[in-house]
Amino acid sequence: MFKACYATEMRALDRAASDFGMIPSIVLMENAALACVSELVKDFDIKKQRVAVFCGKGNNGGDGLAIARHLYNMGVKVNIYLVSGNDFSGDAKTNYDIVNAMNIPVDTITDTEDFEYVIRSYDVVVDAILGTGIKGTVYGTSFDVIRLINENARYILSVDVPSGIDSDSGKICGICVNADKTVTFASYKIGMFMYPAADFVGEVVVAPISIPDTVIKSQNLQINVTDSEFARSVISKRDNNSHKGDYGKLLIIAGSRGMTGAAYLASQAALKSGAGLVTLACPESLNSILEEKTTEVMTLPVRDNDGCIAYEAASQLLEQAEKSDAVLIGPGLGRTDDILEIVKTILRNSNVPVVVDADALYAVAQDRELIENCACDLIFTPHTMELSRIMELDVDYIEENRIQVSREFAEEIGAVLLLKGHHSIVTAPSLEQYINSTGNPGMASGGSGDVLAGIIAALAARGINAEFAAAVGAYIHGYAGDIASKIYGQESLSANDILECLPQAFCRILQVDKQ
């Protein structure tokens, strides 16, 4: 699992590699260049391509100069274009002196008139103009060159980050390169997962560039990017001599008149995510419907008040929760005063982890006292609007500060927060964070969140700790959605499609051959 870091953290990591890892910065630059060349060789019959390398005057430009040198030595027709002159220093100057000594073609851009025809003459453009240090607004020749690259390049590989992206916030500094692929070094950059930048990075490849793991760990980076290796490490292999009780008893409190689908999706997702026993508590008037829909799920019909669970059922629900290993409350539950009291009863009295989703989140937003004096582990799964209600913050503010707002919530409440969205963010009370790397826009449809809640609750019922259950659950959910999008397309993707692709997702992630 790779880390994600801010620009200042990356600079500190580079310094630590040199000071404590004894790796000179010129070696890191060389390894960065080789990683980019490796990706070009993977994607193209590179010796048959014409390549233009656009270089700024900083270390990002130095990476570009080294890339051009390696391509030239391979026999590739390559030309270097200097966007900000030739006033190089340090490692970048070393590489500039080398390419001059080798007589690699170098042009300094002073006029961009008709330059679009130059760009169109190349098969591949390498963007090594600005790098991670940019703040403010791109202007002058850099602005013009980036615009022309976007309008005329056939294929763009960006070095570390697309030029013009604020690598911390994900904001666009007036203009940015729209990359087909970005090769970033040692760790992801936070801004790659934020919008609007996430739309411009293309495929992202992380190149280790030989910074030792001990050096990376010494920097105490708290933001992780989930992957299949992490998921495999969390989900233990099933013992041959095991039974259903070994994989968790889960209570799901869900459903109301007109919302039986939410209860169905959540409970089925829990089953397909490995929960040993799932009990669905629902209004007694809806029990026959849900019994027919959920063959493998046990139903617990409870007192009913006009199609919603009545407060009189609270003691029965709590009794069932005490027999369970985890509880999921909220999908399709309804928004009555009785529901608010039931949520309060479960959160304050449960001794097992509780996943708080959908209408249970709405109840918390109506009365923050519901989450006071809770002894159990809580996992909140809001989208931005739901978190806005709970924290009384503007939706746009949350979207612009997803990392920081998530940290504030988790620290204040002492609970795990999964802030949903593309690249969902999981934050633990310890402030360790996990950015999800799976999922697609087709998953933005009704019921998708119910499936996610069921997955997370199943993992929690199996004894996986709350932050890992949320992080791995989000990863698996997105992975299933990605499989489904390839089968059905994004426009037609439904929550049930995600549900049906969960077995394939688990098989691929756990590297099990599906028969």
Beta strands, then each sheet from edge to edge (+ up, - down):
strand 1: 2-5
strand 2: 50-55
strand 3: 77-82
strand 4: 106-108
strand 5: 124-128
strand 6: 156-159
strand 7: 181-185
strand 8: 188-189
strand 9: 203-207
strand 10: 223-225
strand 11: 249-253
strand 12: 277-283
strand 13: 298-302
strand 14: 304-305
strand 15: 308-309
strand 16: 326-329
strand 17: 354-356
strand 18: 378-380
strand 19: 416-419
strand 20: 425-427
strand 21: 433-435
sheet 1: 8+ 1+ 10- 21- 20+ 19- 18- 17- 16- 11- 12- 13-
sheet 2: 4+ 3+ 2+ 5+ 6+ 7+ 9+
sheet 3: 14+ 15-
end
